[in-house]
Amino acid sequence: MQRKMFRCLIMLLCFLNIFNPKAICQNDTLKLPFSNDTIRKIEIIKANDLRQITLGDGQVIETLAGSAIVKQGNTILSGDSIVLNKLLGIAEVFGHVHINDADTVNTYSDYLKYIGNEQVAYLKKSVKLTDGKATLTTNDLIYDLRTGIATYQNGGKVKNQNTTLTSERAIYYSDTKEVFFKNNVQLKDPKYEMNADSLRYNTAFKTAYFISPTHIISEQSTIDTKSGNYNLETGEAVFNEKTVFRDKSRYMSGNKVAFEEKTNTIQIEGNGKLVDSTNQVMVLGDKIFIDKKNGSFLATRKPIMIFYKNQDSTFITADTLYSNKRIMTAIEIAENRKKAGITDTLKLKAPPEKTDSIRYFRAYQNVKIFNDSLQSVCGNLIFSTEDSVFKLYQKPYCWNGNTQLSGDTILLFTKNQQPQRLFVYNNAMVINKTEQGFYNQMVGKTMNGSFVDGNIDYIRTKGISAESIFYPQGEDSAYTGMNRSSCDVIDIFFRNKNINKIKFVNQVKGALYPMNQIPENYTFLKGFNWQDSIRPKNKFAIFE
């Protein structure tokens, strides 16, 4: 009898101890029933109430209610209530769920199912995970606390300061602070908006990595790329594969593109392309530097510049191509505004506007120019949109039909890609090759000429003792001889791209030699140099 009473007293004390809230706070330990290799301990830290319930199948569960807190290793689980299944090693947390993982990652939700031996948490409804740098929100999240990997499959978003990323699926790695987004990915930032099928984002460095075709939109431009990375904090980006930039007036593309937001500069490598629709110019090159702030560019590695207008194009190649803008002087601005019909004194003296600038282009070393009407080579070239004048320096040569022009400097005035006038300074020379292989030649100090419909029409050669060699033809088109003369001024008139007649002015000296009596070594003027071999015969020749 006494033994039975003692047993009952022991059982009563055990029962009271189990349901004593104070006893719960004494870090009672629950050992989960797994093998020795996988044993995990969940410590009960706090609860206002604890109960033990035996289910119909014999399983025993414990319920913690009221500010319930349990701990496993460095992971702390808390909520309004917690249910522990000792047999299965499962903890379910309801209401105001909070997971603190080693004080580095905090996760919140309305419901949590926690598999203790695997350390995997299944969270539902109003899920929020934060690592101090970014916050992930979704309604359904799987979080592996051992690996620090969190996954959602049914839509969610990550907010990192002012940057928000949304997608249908994502995987978050807490150790590297990286998130892989998949399906309908959208990134919104005060400066940019990105759309992609897949995207990798580092929350610590605020860097987006492009791993699929991506469309980037800003207030001023759009970017299409397939791979690369962009730091939203520093504004530095590197795009690989085929990348395309577009803004209101420019198109840029290349195999590799680097962009720096602070300096507003772009560097393109590999199949670079720049199209300036405002000035109707296209630049191709294996390496192109672009300064968007001042509108300049520098192209190297076999660059080509193409001026296109009215279905006509001028192709220019050189070792280096460069372009920039020059702000007009106050006098130039006032004159331009007067031409535009502005008479108001205040408006005439108004500060410069964006349109008060002049675009100029430079080509350095081994310059070649091809147009259907005219072709050229020279050492250096300058072209300005102010007057559409090509200035050719360092042994310049120009060809129009069968006529070659050369000198120390050549100025070629154009309109709508067609030559209008030209000036040649110092050591000026014109060579016109006939169909029979004779060379009409004129030399002088300076030359000026005009074109009609893209063909040379007239040239005036001036200088002390300007000289010429001309092969006149009779009515039957047969050559009557060779005329070699000198004078102050020589006027040359063309018809069908060939010399039709020559006019000599002042101090004329010369002689006409029959074809069979032309003196030996008398058929070429000093400085004769027919350079047809270096002439660009077509637009493809300038690539050679």
MARNULUM-688795 format. One record per residue (C-alpha): x, y, z; residue number from 1; residue in one letter. Coordinates in steps of 0.05 Angstrom, whole numbers, always signed. Example, Ala and Ser with C-alpha at 12.3 -4.5 7.8 and 13.67 -1.06 7.14 Angstrom:
2
c1 / c2 / c3 / k / r
+246 / -90 / +156 / 1 / A;
+273 / -21 / +143 / 2 / S;
//
This chain:
544
c1 / c2 / c3 / k / r
+0 / +0 / +0 / 1 / M;
+56 / +49 / +19 / 2 / Q;
+93 / +31 / -45 / 3 / R;
+31 / +48 / -87 / 4 / K;
+23 / +115 / -52 / 5 / M;
+97 / +131 / -63 / 6 / F;
+91 / +115 / -137 / 7 / R;
+30 / +160 / -144 / 8 / C;
+66 / +217 / -109 / 9 / L;
+126 / +211 / -156 / 10 / I;
+81 / +213 / -216 / 11 / M;
+44 / +274 / -190 / 12 / L;
+108 / +312 / -177 / 13 / L;
+132 / +295 / -248 / 14 / C;
+66 / +318 / -276 / 15 / F;
+68 / +384 / -238 / 16 / L;
+141 / +396 / -258 / 17 / N;
+125 / +386 / -331 / 18 / I;
+69 / +438 / -331 / 19 / F;
+104 / +488 / -286 / 20 / N;
+121 / +550 / -328 / 21 / P;
+180 / +565 / -285 / 22 / K;
+208 / +496 / -296 / 23 / A;
+202 / +507 / -372 / 24 / I;
+248 / +566 / -368 / 25 / C;
+304 / +523 / -340 / 26 / Q;
+330 / +501 / -409 / 27 / N;
+298 / +433 / -411 / 28 / D;
+329 / +391 / -467 / 29 / T;
+292 / +350 / -519 / 30 / L;
+334 / +295 / -552 / 31 / K;
+308 / +276 / -621 / 32 / L;
+306 / +201 / -634 / 33 / P;
+358 / +192 / -689 / 34 / F;
+423 / +153 / -695 / 35 / S;
+483 / +179 / -657 / 36 / N;
+511 / +210 / -722 / 37 / D;
+450 / +255 / -732 / 38 / T;
+427 / +270 / -661 / 39 / I;
+405 / +342 / -653 / 40 / R;
+385 / +376 / -589 / 41 / K;
+329 / +426 / -585 / 42 / I;
+330 / +466 / -522 / 43 / E;
+265 / +495 / -496 / 44 / I;
+283 / +566 / -476 / 45 / I;
+216 / +596 / -457 / 46 / K;
+140 / +588 / -459 / 47 / A;
+82 / +609 / -417 / 48 / N;
+50 / +541 / -422 / 49 / D;
+73 / +471 / -441 / 50 / L;
+31 / +409 / -451 / 51 / R;
+45 / +337 / -472 / 52 / Q;
-5 / +301 / -516 / 53 / I;
-6 / +228 / -538 / 54 / T;
-36 / +217 / -606 / 55 / L;
-76 / +156 / -627 / 56 / G;
-18 / +123 / -661 / 57 / D;
+24 / +129 / -598 / 58 / G;
+64 / +189 / -620 / 59 / Q;
+77 / +240 / -566 / 60 / V;
+78 / +315 / -581 / 61 / I;
+92 / +374 / -537 / 62 / E;
+59 / +442 / -545 / 63 / T;
+89 / +508 / -522 / 64 / L;
+43 / +567 / -519 / 65 / A;
+54 / +641 / -505 / 66 / G;
+120 / +673 / -526 / 67 / S;
+149 / +605 / -542 / 68 / A;
+224 / +600 / -556 / 69 / I;
+267 / +540 / -573 / 70 / V;
+339 / +534 / -594 / 71 / K;
+380 / +486 / -636 / 72 / Q;
+455 / +503 / -638 / 73 / G;
+461 / +575 / -661 / 74 / N;
+390 / +576 / -688 / 75 / T;
+333 / +605 / -646 / 76 / I;
+260 / +593 / -664 / 77 / L;
+204 / +633 / -633 / 78 / S;
+130 / +645 / -643 / 79 / G;
+62 / +649 / -610 / 80 / D;
+61 / +573 / -603 / 81 / S;
+106 / +514 / -620 / 82 / I;
+90 / +440 / -629 / 83 / V;
+147 / +390 / -621 / 84 / L;
+143 / +319 / -648 / 85 / N;
+195 / +279 / -611 / 86 / K;
+189 / +217 / -656 / 87 / L;
+196 / +254 / -722 / 88 / L;
+239 / +310 / -697 / 89 / G;
+193 / +364 / -725 / 90 / I;
+176 / +432 / -696 / 91 / A;
+117 / +472 / -721 / 92 / E;
+113 / +545 / -703 / 93 / V;
+49 / +587 / -708 / 94 / F;
+40 / +662 / -708 / 95 / G;
+95 / +716 / -706 / 96 / H;
+147 / +665 / -728 / 97 / V;
+220 / +687 / -721 / 98 / H;
+283 / +649 / -738 / 99 / I;
+349 / +678 / -716 / 100 / N;
+407 / +642 / -749 / 101 / D;
+472 / +657 / -713 / 102 / A;
+453 / +731 / -708 / 103 / D;
+468 / +739 / -783 / 104 / T;
+401 / +722 / -816 / 105 / V;
+332 / +735 / -788 / 106 / N;
+270 / +704 / -818 / 107 / T;
+197 / +719 / -803 / 108 / Y;
+130 / +688 / -825 / 109 / S;
+61 / +668 / -800 / 110 / D;
+77 / +593 / -802 / 111 / Y;
+139 / +549 / -798 / 112 / L;
+151 / +475 / -804 / 113 / K;
+222 / +459 / -781 / 114 / Y;
+256 / +391 / -794 / 115 / I;
+307 / +388 / -738 / 116 / G;
+354 / +334 / -763 / 117 / N;
+359 / +367 / -832 / 118 / E;
+356 / +437 / -805 / 119 / Q;
+308 / +457 / -860 / 120 / V;
+253 / +508 / -848 / 121 / A;
+189 / +511 / -889 / 122 / Y;
+157 / +579 / -881 / 123 / L;
+89 / +604 / -906 / 124 / K;
+49 / +669 / -908 / 125 / K;
+82 / +737 / -902 / 126 / S;
+152 / +708 / -904 / 127 / V;
+209 / +758 / -894 / 128 / K;
+284 / +741 / -893 / 129 / L;
+337 / +794 / -880 / 130 / T;
+412 / +792 / -874 / 131 / D;
+422 / +865 / -855 / 132 / G;
+437 / +884 / -927 / 133 / K;
+373 / +862 / -962 / 134 / A;
+304 / +837 / -947 / 135 / T;
+271 / +778 / -983 / 136 / L;
+195 / +773 / -980 / 137 / T;
+149 / +718 / -1006 / 138 / T;
+91 / +674 / -985 / 139 / N;
+126 / +607 / -990 / 140 / D;
+200 / +597 / -972 / 141 / L;
+246 / +538 / -959 / 142 / I;
+306 / +556 / -917 / 143 / Y;
+364 / +507 / -906 / 144 / D;
+399 / +532 / -843 / 145 / L;
+458 / +485 / -852 / 146 / R;
+477 / +513 / -920 / 147 / T;
+446 / +581 / -912 / 148 / G;
+406 / +572 / -976 / 149 / I;
+335 / +598 / -982 / 150 / A;
+289 / +583 / -1041 / 151 / T;
+221 / +608 / -1064 / 152 / Y;
+182 / +579 / -1123 / 153 / Q;
+118 / +619 / -1125 / 154 / N;
+139 / +691 / -1132 / 155 / G;
+176 / +738 / -1087 / 156 / G;
+220 / +799 / -1083 / 157 / K;
+285 / +824 / -1054 / 158 / V;
+294 / +896 / -1032 / 159 / K;
+364 / +924 / -1023 / 160 / N;
+360 / +997 / -1002 / 161 / Q;
+328 / +1032 / -1062 / 162 / N;
+333 / +971 / -1107 / 163 / T;
+277 / +921 / -1114 / 164 / T;
+281 / +854 / -1151 / 165 / L;
+221 / +809 / -1165 / 166 / T;
+216 / +741 / -1198 / 167 / S;
+175 / +677 / -1199 / 168 / E;
+233 / +636 / -1170 / 169 / R;
+296 / +651 / -1132 / 170 / A;
+353 / +619 / -1092 / 171 / I;
+387 / +660 / -1038 / 172 / Y;
+457 / +643 / -1011 / 173 / Y;
+468 / +675 / -943 / 174 / S;
+543 / +662 / -940 / 175 / D;
+558 / +699 / -1006 / 176 / T;
+499 / +747 / -1001 / 177 / K;
+478 / +727 / -1071 / 178 / E;
+409 / +714 / -1101 / 179 / V;
+395 / +676 / -1165 / 180 / F;
+330 / +700 / -1196 / 181 / F;
+292 / +660 / -1248 / 182 / K;
+231 / +673 / -1292 / 183 / N;
+202 / +743 / -1304 / 184 / N;
+258 / +778 / -1267 / 185 / V;
+250 / +853 / -1257 / 186 / Q;
+299 / +899 / -1223 / 187 / L;
+276 / +970 / -1206 / 188 / K;
+324 / +1023 / -1183 / 189 / D;
+316 / +1099 / -1182 / 190 / P;
+362 / +1103 / -1243 / 191 / K;
+349 / +1037 / -1280 / 192 / Y;
+298 / +983 / -1293 / 193 / E;
+321 / +914 / -1316 / 194 / M;
+281 / +856 / -1345 / 195 / N;
+309 / +786 / -1355 / 196 / A;
+293 / +712 / -1352 / 197 / D;
+350 / +701 / -1303 / 198 / S;
+394 / +746 / -1261 / 199 / L;
+446 / +739 / -1205 / 200 / R;
+449 / +795 / -1154 / 201 / Y;
+498 / +807 / -1097 / 202 / N;
+464 / +844 / -1040 / 203 / T;
+530 / +862 / -1004 / 204 / A;
+561 / +896 / -1065 / 205 / F;
+496 / +916 / -1099 / 206 / K;
+520 / +883 / -1163 / 207 / T;
+475 / +851 / -1216 / 208 / A;
+504 / +795 / -1259 / 209 / Y;
+471 / +783 / -1326 / 210 / F;
+465 / +709 / -1343 / 211 / I;
+410 / +712 / -1396 / 212 / S;
+384 / +763 / -1447 / 213 / P;
+372 / +826 / -1406 / 214 / T;
+337 / +891 / -1424 / 215 / H;
+358 / +953 / -1383 / 216 / I;
+319 / +1018 / -1385 / 217 / I;
+340 / +1086 / -1357 / 218 / S;
+312 / +1155 / -1366 / 219 / E;
+359 / +1170 / -1424 / 220 / Q;
+378 / +1103 / -1455 / 221 / S;
+366 / +1028 / -1462 / 222 / T;
+415 / +970 / -1460 / 223 / I;
+407 / +899 / -1486 / 224 / D;
+458 / +848 / -1464 / 225 / T;
+467 / +774 / -1451 / 226 / K;
+523 / +772 / -1399 / 227 / S;
+563 / +817 / -1355 / 228 / G;
+556 / +854 / -1289 / 229 / N;
+533 / +922 / -1264 / 230 / Y;
+547 / +954 / -1196 / 231 / N;
+486 / +997 / -1179 / 232 / L;
+525 / +1032 / -1124 / 233 / E;
+588 / +1054 / -1163 / 234 / T;
+554 / +1057 / -1231 / 235 / G;
+608 / +1013 / -1263 / 236 / E;
+589 / +959 / -1312 / 237 / A;
+622 / +908 / -1358 / 238 / V;
+579 / +875 / -1412 / 239 / F;
+602 / +814 / -1451 / 240 / N;
+579 / +782 / -1515 / 241 / E;
+536 / +824 / -1562 / 242 / K;
+513 / +887 / -1523 / 243 / T;
+472 / +944 / -1552 / 244 / V;
+463 / +1015 / -1523 / 245 / F;
+410 / +1062 / -1549 / 246 / R;
+392 / +1134 / -1532 / 247 / D;
+356 / +1190 / -1567 / 248 / K;
+409 / +1202 / -1619 / 249 / S;
+460 / +1145 / -1614 / 250 / R;
+466 / +1070 / -1623 / 251 / Y;
+526 / +1033 / -1594 / 252 / M;
+544 / +960 / -1595 / 253 / S;
+603 / +913 / -1587 / 254 / G;
+627 / +845 / -1562 / 255 / N;
+652 / +875 / -1496 / 256 / K;
+627 / +941 / -1468 / 257 / V;
+651 / +976 / -1404 / 258 / A;
+611 / +1034 / -1375 / 259 / F;
+628 / +1083 / -1319 / 260 / E;
+571 / +1125 / -1294 / 261 / E;
+612 / +1176 / -1256 / 262 / K;
+651 / +1198 / -1317 / 263 / T;
+595 / +1179 / -1366 / 264 / N;
+645 / +1142 / -1410 / 265 / T;
+638 / +1078 / -1451 / 266 / I;
+693 / +1033 / -1478 / 267 / Q;
+676 / +983 / -1533 / 268 / I;
+721 / +925 / -1554 / 269 / E;
+709 / +876 / -1611 / 270 / G;
+663 / +893 / -1670 / 271 / N;
+649 / +962 / -1641 / 272 / G;
+595 / +1004 / -1673 / 273 / K;
+572 / +1075 / -1660 / 274 / L;
+515 / +1109 / -1699 / 275 / V;
+503 / +1183 / -1689 / 276 / D;
+436 / +1197 / -1722 / 277 / S;
+440 / +1272 / -1709 / 278 / T;
+503 / +1281 / -1751 / 279 / N;
+487 / +1220 / -1795 / 280 / Q;
+553 / +1186 / -1782 / 281 / V;
+570 / +1114 / -1766 / 282 / M;
+636 / +1090 / -1735 / 283 / V;
+661 / +1019 / -1736 / 284 / L;
+724 / +995 / -1700 / 285 / G;
+753 / +941 / -1657 / 286 / D;
+762 / +991 / -1600 / 287 / K;
+719 / +1054 / -1588 / 288 / I;
+722 / +1103 / -1530 / 289 / F;
+659 / +1146 / -1520 / 290 / I;
+651 / +1205 / -1474 / 291 / D;
+575 / +1216 / -1469 / 292 / K;
+583 / +1279 / -1428 / 293 / K;
+616 / +1320 / -1482 / 294 / N;
+596 / +1275 / -1541 / 295 / G;
+666 / +1256 / -1562 / 296 / S;
+693 / +1189 / -1587 / 297 / F;
+760 / +1157 / -1605 / 298 / L;
+763 / +1096 / -1649 / 299 / A;
+824 / +1052 / -1662 / 300 / T;
+842 / +983 / -1689 / 301 / R;
+821 / +988 / -1762 / 302 / K;
+766 / +1040 / -1750 / 303 / P;
+718 / +1062 / -1805 / 304 / I;
+675 / +1125 / -1806 / 305 / M;
+615 / +1129 / -1852 / 306 / I;
+577 / +1193 / -1868 / 307 / F;
+509 / +1175 / -1897 / 308 / Y;
+458 / +1222 / -1927 / 309 / K;
+408 / +1220 / -1985 / 310 / N;
+426 / +1148 / -2002 / 311 / Q;
+498 / +1167 / -2012 / 312 / D;
+555 / +1149 / -1965 / 313 / S;
+627 / +1171 / -1954 / 314 / T;
+673 / +1119 / -1923 / 315 / F;
+735 / +1141 / -1883 / 316 / I;
+787 / +1097 / -1851 / 317 / T;
+852 / +1113 / -1813 / 318 / A;
+895 / +1087 / -1757 / 319 / D;
+855 / +1132 / -1708 / 320 / T;
+789 / +1168 / -1714 / 321 / L;
+767 / +1222 / -1666 / 322 / Y;
+707 / +1269 / -1659 / 323 / S;
+686 / +1323 / -1610 / 324 / N;
+644 / +1386 / -1606 / 325 / K;
+667 / +1458 / -1605 / 326 / R;
+625 / +1511 / -1571 / 327 / I;
+614 / +1570 / -1617 / 328 / M;
+641 / +1639 / -1599 / 329 / T;
+592 / +1694 / -1579 / 330 / A;
+600 / +1725 / -1648 / 331 / I;
+586 / +1659 / -1683 / 332 / E;
+524 / +1647 / -1639 / 333 / I;
+497 / +1717 / -1652 / 334 / A;
+508 / +1709 / -1728 / 335 / E;
+473 / +1642 / -1729 / 336 / N;
+414 / +1670 / -1689 / 337 / R;
+409 / +1729 / -1737 / 338 / K;
+407 / +1679 / -1795 / 339 / K;
+350 / +1644 / -1759 / 340 / A;
+311 / +1710 / -1757 / 341 / G;
+323 / +1727 / -1684 / 342 / I;
+328 / +1803 / -1675 / 343 / T;
+315 / +1810 / -1600 / 344 / D;
+379 / +1837 / -1568 / 345 / T;
+370 / +1796 / -1505 / 346 / L;
+361 / +1732 / -1544 / 347 / K;
+421 / +1748 / -1587 / 348 / L;
+464 / +1753 / -1525 / 349 / K;
+432 / +1694 / -1489 / 350 / A;
+478 / +1639 / -1461 / 351 / P;
+498 / +1583 / -1508 / 352 / P;
+449 / +1526 / -1518 / 353 / E;
+462 / +1453 / -1534 / 354 / K;
+454 / +1470 / -1608 / 355 / T;
+506 / +1525 / -1604 / 356 / D;
+563 / +1476 / -1619 / 357 / S;
+600 / +1451 / -1680 / 358 / I;
+617 / +1377 / -1690 / 359 / R;
+685 / +1362 / -1720 / 360 / Y;
+720 / +1298 / -1739 / 361 / F;
+794 / +1281 / -1744 / 362 / R;
+829 / +1222 / -1777 / 363 / A;
+903 / +1207 / -1762 / 364 / Y;
+952 / +1169 / -1804 / 365 / Q;
+939 / +1126 / -1866 / 366 / N;
+874 / +1161 / -1883 / 367 / V;
+832 / +1134 / -1939 / 368 / K;
+766 / +1163 / -1965 / 369 / I;
+717 / +1131 / -2013 / 370 / F;
+655 / +1162 / -2045 / 371 / N;
+624 / +1143 / -2111 / 372 / D;
+643 / +1213 / -2136 / 373 / S;
+711 / +1223 / -2105 / 374 / L;
+766 / +1183 / -2071 / 375 / Q;
+825 / +1207 / -2029 / 376 / S;
+885 / +1187 / -1987 / 377 / V;
+926 / +1230 / -1940 / 378 / C;
+963 / +1230 / -1874 / 379 / G;
+914 / +1270 / -1832 / 380 / N;
+843 / +1295 / -1841 / 381 / L;
+796 / +1345 / -1808 / 382 / I;
+721 / +1351 / -1824 / 383 / F;
+672 / +1401 / -1793 / 384 / S;
+596 / +1402 / -1796 / 385 / T;
+600 / +1477 / -1795 / 386 / E;
+619 / +1482 / -1868 / 387 / D;
+622 / +1409 / -1890 / 388 / S;
+695 / +1418 / -1911 / 389 / V;
+745 / +1361 / -1913 / 390 / F;
+815 / +1387 / -1898 / 391 / K;
+869 / +1338 / -1922 / 392 / L;
+941 / +1344 / -1899 / 393 / Y;
+1007 / +1306 / -1908 / 394 / Q;
+1013 / +1283 / -1980 / 395 / K;
+939 / +1286 / -1998 / 396 / P;
+914 / +1256 / -2064 / 397 / Y;
+844 / +1261 / -2092 / 398 / C;
+814 / +1225 / -2152 / 399 / W;
+752 / +1241 / -2193 / 400 / N;
+742 / +1197 / -2253 / 401 / G;
+808 / +1196 / -2291 / 402 / N;
+835 / +1258 / -2256 / 403 / T;
+883 / +1260 / -2198 / 404 / Q;
+896 / +1322 / -2155 / 405 / L;
+952 / +1331 / -2104 / 406 / S;
+987 / +1384 / -2063 / 407 / G;
+1011 / +1401 / -1993 / 408 / D;
+940 / +1415 / -1969 / 409 / T;
+872 / +1402 / -2001 / 410 / I;
+806 / +1433 / -1978 / 411 / L;
+745 / +1397 / -2006 / 412 / L;
+678 / +1431 / -1997 / 413 / F;
+618 / +1384 / -1999 / 414 / T;
+543 / +1387 / -1997 / 415 / K;
+498 / +1326 / -1984 / 416 / N;
+560 / +1281 / -1991 / 417 / Q;
+575 / +1309 / -2060 / 418 / Q;
+638 / +1350 / -2076 / 419 / P;
+623 / +1423 / -2093 / 420 / Q;
+690 / +1460 / -2093 / 421 / R;
+763 / +1447 / -2077 / 422 / L;
+826 / +1487 / -2062 / 423 / F;
+896 / +1460 / -2066 / 424 / V;
+953 / +1497 / -2032 / 425 / Y;
+1027 / +1492 / -2050 / 426 / N;
+1056 / +1443 / -2100 / 427 / N;
+988 / +1435 / -2132 / 428 / A;
+985 / +1386 / -2189 / 429 / M;
+930 / +1358 / -2233 / 430 / V;
+940 / +1295 / -2275 / 431 / I;
+886 / +1272 / -2324 / 432 / N;
+897 / +1204 / -2356 / 433 / K;
+868 / +1195 / -2426 / 434 / T;
+837 / +1131 / -2452 / 435 / E;
+899 / +1122 / -2496 / 436 / Q;
+945 / +1127 / -2436 / 437 / G;
+971 / +1198 / -2444 / 438 / F;
+977 / +1243 / -2383 / 439 / Y;
+951 / +1314 / -2386 / 440 / N;
+986 / +1352 / -2329 / 441 / Q;
+982 / +1420 / -2295 / 442 / M;
+1024 / +1446 / -2237 / 443 / V;
+1022 / +1511 / -2198 / 444 / G;
+1026 / +1541 / -2129 / 445 / K;
+950 / +1538 / -2118 / 446 / T;
+889 / +1508 / -2150 / 447 / M;
+814 / +1518 / -2142 / 448 / N;
+761 / +1478 / -2177 / 449 / G;
+687 / +1464 / -2180 / 450 / S;
+643 / +1403 / -2190 / 451 / F;
+577 / +1391 / -2225 / 452 / V;
+535 / +1331 / -2205 / 453 / D;
+595 / +1301 / -2169 / 454 / G;
+642 / +1307 / -2229 / 455 / N;
+699 / +1357 / -2236 / 456 / I;
+679 / +1413 / -2283 / 457 / D;
+732 / +1468 / -2278 / 458 / Y;
+801 / +1480 / -2248 / 459 / I;
+843 / +1543 / -2244 / 460 / R;
+917 / +1535 / -2232 / 461 / T;
+957 / +1596 / -2208 / 462 / K;
+1029 / +1609 / -2190 / 463 / G;
+1094 / +1637 / -2216 / 464 / I;
+1104 / +1600 / -2281 / 465 / S;
+1046 / +1552 / -2276 / 466 / A;
+1060 / +1495 / -2324 / 467 / E;
+1020 / +1447 / -2365 / 468 / S;
+1026 / +1388 / -2412 / 469 / I;
+965 / +1378 / -2455 / 470 / F;
+949 / +1331 / -2513 / 471 / Y;
+899 / +1367 / -2558 / 472 / P;
+853 / +1327 / -2604 / 473 / Q;
+826 / +1342 / -2673 / 474 / G;
+754 / +1337 / -2697 / 475 / E;
+765 / +1263 / -2710 / 476 / D;
+788 / +1255 / -2637 / 477 / S;
+859 / +1240 / -2661 / 478 / A;
+915 / +1271 / -2621 / 479 / Y;
+949 / +1327 / -2658 / 480 / T;
+1010 / +1332 / -2613 / 481 / G;
+1033 / +1352 / -2544 / 482 / M;
+1028 / +1424 / -2518 / 483 / N;
+1077 / +1443 / -2464 / 484 / R;
+1067 / +1513 / -2436 / 485 / S;
+1077 / +1559 / -2376 / 486 / S;
+1041 / +1623 / -2355 / 487 / C;
+1011 / +1658 / -2294 / 488 / D;
+942 / +1625 / -2296 / 489 / V;
+916 / +1562 / -2329 / 490 / I;
+842 / +1548 / -2335 / 491 / D;
+821 / +1476 / -2347 / 492 / I;
+751 / +1457 / -2371 / 493 / F;
+724 / +1386 / -2368 / 494 / F;
+671 / +1348 / -2405 / 495 / R;
+650 / +1277 / -2388 / 496 / N;
+706 / +1272 / -2336 / 497 / K;
+760 / +1289 / -2388 / 498 / N;
+795 / +1354 / -2405 / 499 / I;
+758 / +1389 / -2461 / 500 / N;
+801 / +1453 / -2468 / 501 / K;
+854 / +1494 / -2433 / 502 / I;
+860 / +1569 / -2429 / 503 / K;
+927 / +1604 / -2415 / 504 / F;
+929 / +1674 / -2383 / 505 / V;
+988 / +1723 / -2379 / 506 / N;
+1061 / +1711 / -2395 / 507 / Q;
+1047 / +1651 / -2438 / 508 / V;
+1106 / +1610 / -2462 / 509 / K;
+1104 / +1543 / -2496 / 510 / G;
+1106 / +1500 / -2557 / 511 / A;
+1065 / +1447 / -2593 / 512 / L;
+1103 / +1384 / -2611 / 513 / Y;
+1076 / +1336 / -2663 / 514 / P;
+1064 / +1266 / -2635 / 515 / M;
+1125 / +1238 / -2670 / 516 / N;
+1170 / +1295 / -2649 / 517 / Q;
+1160 / +1299 / -2575 / 518 / I;
+1229 / +1306 / -2542 / 519 / P;
+1253 / +1249 / -2499 / 520 / E;
+1239 / +1256 / -2424 / 521 / N;
+1195 / +1315 / -2440 / 522 / Y;
+1127 / +1282 / -2427 / 523 / T;
+1126 / +1292 / -2351 / 524 / F;
+1127 / +1354 / -2308 / 525 / L;
+1170 / +1360 / -2246 / 526 / K;
+1136 / +1324 / -2189 / 527 / G;
+1095 / +1277 / -2233 / 528 / F;
+1071 / +1219 / -2191 / 529 / N;
+1011 / +1180 / -2216 / 530 / W;
+986 / +1142 / -2154 / 531 / Q;
+928 / +1103 / -2180 / 532 / D;
+954 / +1041 / -2144 / 533 / S;
+938 / +1070 / -2076 / 534 / I;
+870 / +1097 / -2097 / 535 / R;
+810 / +1064 / -2062 / 536 / P;
+773 / +1034 / -2120 / 537 / K;
+711 / +1016 / -2079 / 538 / N;
+686 / +1018 / -2007 / 539 / K;
+716 / +950 / -1993 / 540 / F;
+786 / +973 / -2014 / 541 / A;
+791 / +1020 / -1954 / 542 / I;
+789 / +959 / -1908 / 543 / F;
+853 / +932 / -1938 / 544 / E;
//
